[in-house]
Structure formats: C-alpha cells, structure tokens
Amino acid sequence: MTKEPIEVLDDLADQVADEFEAYRQPDEFKDVSLVIENSDKERPTLIVHVDREDAEFLVDRIEEFLREHGARTERERHSATDVRVLATVD
C-alpha cells in the first residue's frame, strides 16, 4: 500500500527532527522549526524554518538531507538569518 504524501512528509519531518535535534533543544529558542502545510490536500509541503546566524550552512545540510530522502526542495530567503526550505514529495 502506497503512503499518501502527507504521511510521507510526516515521516520525513520526524527524520529531520532526529537528524538535526541539536538545533531543536526543547528549553531554548529553536534554530530549526518544522511545519507541515496541508491546505492543499493534493500537494502538502514540509516547511523547515532555519533562524540563526549561520543559516546558509545549516540550510545546505537540510536541503541535502531532504533530497537524499526523495523530496523536492525550494528555498525561501527572508534575510541572511531567516531561511525556509519547502519540501514536497509525490
């Protein structure tokens, strides 16, 4: 049975959280935040928000990780320290 895209993204979000847990400390401001945007049921999107001084380095690593796990990615840069990676799957 094939998983729905939302299920695949949920699993992928868990993997990102595990891989980059050092940036997601529970008692501190999170350098990496994860949200699944599901307003379009046909094409949900995992949004990985990076908010830190060296955002580019971390975003590069996250994008590589997502692509290695079968996601297509797009980057939104809001400032040098505020970058979002949008990931979708089929």
PyRosetta script that sets phi, psi and omega in degrees:
from pyrosetta import init, pose_from_sequence

init()
pose = pose_from_sequence("MTKEPIEVLDDLADQVADEFEAYRQPDEFKDVSLVIENSDKERPTLIVHVDREDAEFLVDRIEEFLREHGARTERERHSATDVRVLATVD")
pose.set_psi(1, 130.2)
pose.set_omega(1, -178.5)
pose.set_phi(2, -82.9)
pose.set_psi(2, 137.1)
pose.set_omega(2, 178.3)
pose.set_phi(3, -76.6)
pose.set_psi(3, 149.3)
pose.set_omega(3, 173.1)
pose.set_phi(4, -72.2)
pose.set_psi(4, 153.6)
pose.set_omega(4, 179.5)
pose.set_phi(5, -54.8)
pose.set_psi(5, -37.0)
pose.set_omega(5, -179.6)
pose.set_phi(6, -64.3)
pose.set_psi(6, -36.6)
pose.set_omega(6, 178.0)
pose.set_phi(7, -68.9)
pose.set_psi(7, -39.9)
pose.set_omega(7, 178.2)
pose.set_phi(8, -63.7)
pose.set_psi(8, -43.5)
pose.set_omega(8, 179.7)
pose.set_phi(9, -67.1)
pose.set_psi(9, -36.0)
pose.set_omega(9, 177.1)
pose.set_phi(10, -62.4)
pose.set_psi(10, -45.3)
pose.set_omega(10, 176.7)
pose.set_phi(11, -62.8)
pose.set_psi(11, -41.8)
pose.set_omega(11, 179.9)
pose.set_phi(12, -65.2)
pose.set_psi(12, -39.2)
pose.set_omega(12, 177.1)
pose.set_phi(13, -61.0)
pose.set_psi(13, -41.1)
pose.set_omega(13, 176.9)
pose.set_phi(14, -61.9)
pose.set_psi(14, -40.8)
pose.set_omega(14, 179.7)
pose.set_phi(15, -66.3)
pose.set_psi(15, -40.7)
pose.set_omega(15, 177.7)
pose.set_phi(16, -63.7)
pose.set_psi(16, -44.4)
pose.set_omega(16, 179.4)
pose.set_phi(17, -59.1)
pose.set_psi(17, -41.8)
pose.set_omega(17, 179.0)
pose.set_phi(18, -68.3)
pose.set_psi(18, -46.1)
pose.set_omega(18, -176.4)
pose.set_phi(19, -65.2)
pose.set_psi(19, -35.5)
pose.set_omega(19, -174.8)
pose.set_phi(20, -114.9)
pose.set_psi(20, 30.9)
pose.set_omega(20, -176.4)
pose.set_phi(21, -61.1)
pose.set_psi(21, -26.2)
pose.set_omega(21, 179.0)
pose.set_phi(22, -62.0)
pose.set_psi(22, -22.6)
pose.set_omega(22, -179.9)
pose.set_phi(23, -97.1)
pose.set_psi(23, 6.1)
pose.set_omega(23, -175.4)
pose.set_phi(24, -127.8)
pose.set_psi(24, 45.8)
pose.set_omega(24, -178.2)
pose.set_phi(25, -64.0)
pose.set_psi(25, 132.6)
pose.set_omega(25, -172.4)
pose.set_phi(26, -67.2)
pose.set_psi(26, -28.5)
pose.set_omega(26, -176.1)
pose.set_phi(27, -99.9)
pose.set_psi(27, 12.1)
pose.set_omega(27, -177.8)
pose.set_phi(28, -131.3)
pose.set_psi(28, 168.7)
pose.set_omega(28, 171.5)
pose.set_phi(29, -61.5)
pose.set_psi(29, 132.5)
pose.set_omega(29, -177.1)
pose.set_phi(30, -84.8)
pose.set_psi(30, 123.1)
pose.set_omega(30, 175.5)
pose.set_phi(31, -70.4)
pose.set_psi(31, -26.9)
pose.set_omega(31, -179.6)
pose.set_phi(32, -126.0)
pose.set_psi(32, 121.0)
pose.set_omega(32, 177.7)
pose.set_phi(33, -118.0)
pose.set_psi(33, 147.9)
pose.set_omega(33, -178.0)
pose.set_phi(34, -123.5)
pose.set_psi(34, 134.3)
pose.set_omega(34, 176.8)
pose.set_phi(35, -142.1)
pose.set_psi(35, 139.7)
pose.set_omega(35, 171.7)
pose.set_phi(36, -106.1)
pose.set_psi(36, 116.6)
pose.set_omega(36, 177.5)
pose.set_phi(37, -88.4)
pose.set_psi(37, 117.0)
pose.set_omega(37, -173.3)
pose.set_phi(38, -123.9)
pose.set_psi(38, 25.8)
pose.set_omega(38, 179.5)
pose.set_phi(39, -68.7)
pose.set_psi(39, -29.4)
pose.set_omega(39, 173.9)
pose.set_phi(40, -100.4)
pose.set_psi(40, 99.6)
pose.set_omega(40, -175.3)
pose.set_phi(41, -59.9)
pose.set_psi(41, -28.4)
pose.set_omega(41, -179.7)
pose.set_phi(42, -75.5)
pose.set_psi(42, -29.7)
pose.set_omega(42, -173.6)
pose.set_phi(43, -140.5)
pose.set_psi(43, 71.2)
pose.set_omega(43, 176.4)
pose.set_phi(44, -67.4)
pose.set_psi(44, 157.4)
pose.set_omega(44, -176.4)
pose.set_phi(45, -132.7)
pose.set_psi(45, 131.9)
pose.set_omega(45, 171.1)
pose.set_phi(46, -88.1)
pose.set_psi(46, 124.0)
pose.set_omega(46, 178.5)
pose.set_phi(47, -108.5)
pose.set_psi(47, 120.1)
pose.set_omega(47, 176.4)
pose.set_phi(48, -108.5)
pose.set_psi(48, 112.0)
pose.set_omega(48, -176.7)
pose.set_phi(49, -100.2)
pose.set_psi(49, 123.3)
pose.set_omega(49, 178.6)
pose.set_phi(50, -112.0)
pose.set_psi(50, 123.5)
pose.set_omega(50, -178.3)
pose.set_phi(51, -132.2)
pose.set_psi(51, 91.1)
pose.set_omega(51, -178.4)
pose.set_phi(52, -164.2)
pose.set_psi(52, 166.5)
pose.set_omega(52, -176.6)
pose.set_phi(53, -58.7)
pose.set_psi(53, -47.9)
pose.set_omega(53, -178.5)
pose.set_phi(54, -98.6)
pose.set_psi(54, 50.3)
pose.set_omega(54, -174.2)
pose.set_phi(55, -58.3)
pose.set_psi(55, -40.6)
pose.set_omega(55, -175.7)
pose.set_phi(56, -56.5)
pose.set_psi(56, -46.7)
pose.set_omega(56, -179.2)
pose.set_phi(57, -59.5)
pose.set_psi(57, -47.2)
pose.set_omega(57, -178.2)
pose.set_phi(58, -69.3)
pose.set_psi(58, -39.8)
pose.set_omega(58, 178.2)
pose.set_phi(59, -61.9)
pose.set_psi(59, -41.2)
pose.set_omega(59, 177.1)
pose.set_phi(60, -58.1)
pose.set_psi(60, -45.6)
pose.set_omega(60, 179.6)
pose.set_phi(61, -63.6)
pose.set_psi(61, -42.8)
pose.set_omega(61, -179.1)
pose.set_phi(62, -66.2)
pose.set_psi(62, -44.8)
pose.set_omega(62, 178.1)
pose.set_phi(63, -59.7)
pose.set_psi(63, -44.0)
pose.set_omega(63, 178.4)
pose.set_phi(64, -60.5)
pose.set_psi(64, -44.7)
pose.set_omega(64, 179.2)
pose.set_phi(65, -60.4)
pose.set_psi(65, -46.6)
pose.set_omega(65, -179.3)
pose.set_phi(66, -62.9)
pose.set_psi(66, -43.4)
pose.set_omega(66, 179.6)
pose.set_phi(67, -64.9)
pose.set_psi(67, -39.5)
pose.set_omega(67, 177.6)
pose.set_phi(68, -62.3)
pose.set_psi(68, -23.5)
pose.set_omega(68, -180.0)
pose.set_phi(69, -101.7)
pose.set_psi(69, 19.9)
pose.set_omega(69, 169.5)
pose.set_phi(70, 88.6)
pose.set_psi(70, 9.7)
pose.set_omega(70, -179.3)
pose.set_phi(71, -93.4)
pose.set_psi(71, 150.4)
pose.set_omega(71, 168.7)
pose.set_phi(72, -92.8)
pose.set_psi(72, 139.4)
pose.set_omega(72, -176.5)
pose.set_phi(73, -125.2)
pose.set_psi(73, 154.3)
pose.set_omega(73, 174.4)
pose.set_phi(74, -141.3)
pose.set_psi(74, 143.1)
pose.set_omega(74, -176.6)
pose.set_phi(75, -109.7)
pose.set_psi(75, 135.4)
pose.set_omega(75, 172.5)
pose.set_phi(76, -117.0)
pose.set_psi(76, 121.1)
pose.set_omega(76, 179.8)
pose.set_phi(77, -106.3)
pose.set_psi(77, 118.2)
pose.set_omega(77, 178.4)
pose.set_phi(78, -99.3)
pose.set_psi(78, -24.6)
pose.set_omega(78, 172.8)
pose.set_phi(79, -167.9)
pose.set_psi(79, 179.7)
pose.set_omega(79, -179.6)
pose.set_phi(80, -64.0)
pose.set_psi(80, -25.0)
pose.set_omega(80, -177.4)
pose.set_phi(81, -110.4)
pose.set_psi(81, 1.8)
pose.set_omega(81, -175.3)
pose.set_phi(82, -130.2)
pose.set_psi(82, 97.3)
pose.set_omega(82, -176.0)
pose.set_phi(83, -129.4)
pose.set_psi(83, 140.6)
pose.set_omega(83, 177.1)
pose.set_phi(84, -119.8)
pose.set_psi(84, 139.6)
pose.set_omega(84, 173.7)
pose.set_phi(85, -109.7)
pose.set_psi(85, 123.3)
pose.set_omega(85, 177.7)
pose.set_phi(86, -101.1)
pose.set_psi(86, 125.4)
pose.set_omega(86, -177.6)
pose.set_phi(87, -122.2)
pose.set_psi(87, 134.2)
pose.set_omega(87, 176.6)
pose.set_phi(88, -130.0)
pose.set_psi(88, 158.4)
pose.set_omega(88, 177.0)
pose.set_phi(89, -136.0)
pose.set_psi(89, 163.4)
pose.set_omega(89, 176.8)
pose.set_phi(90, -84.9)
pose.dump_pdb("model.pdb")
